[in-house]
């Protein structure tokens, strides 16, 4: 017998699969009512089963008209590229390594000059004004999210 988390995950994946845009927008409380569970169960499923590493972007808006939007996108066909990015970035990445990776991707024409400039600006130490090691961890998360979005087009 499957548990409630598996059932909710499968339900959301079915909706995503049927969506022409690969996006689903849900109300957390409505979904919790539908499955007779607490809203935190929905949060758990979304935060553990719909991650960037698994090819999903999750956006949420809290409040009365709040929603959770889940978007699925295809990772690059080049499995070697994805593996390289994952191993290079890891859980944290310093600015020099990040800039080197951006340079490689631009040179290989995976990124346009404009996209590379935006990435460099977003992950610069001038923009990420927090102390180490948090800065390198935030930089890694930003790079992964931005590269998945850019390379998944």
Secondary structure by P-SEA (a helix, b strand, c coil): cccaaaaaaaaaaaaaaaccccbbbbcaaaaaaaacccaaaaaaaaacccccccbbbbbbbbcccbbbbbbbbbccccaaaaaaaaaaacccccaaaaaaaaaaaaaaccccaaaaaaaaaaacccccccccaaaaaaaaaaaaaaaaaaaac
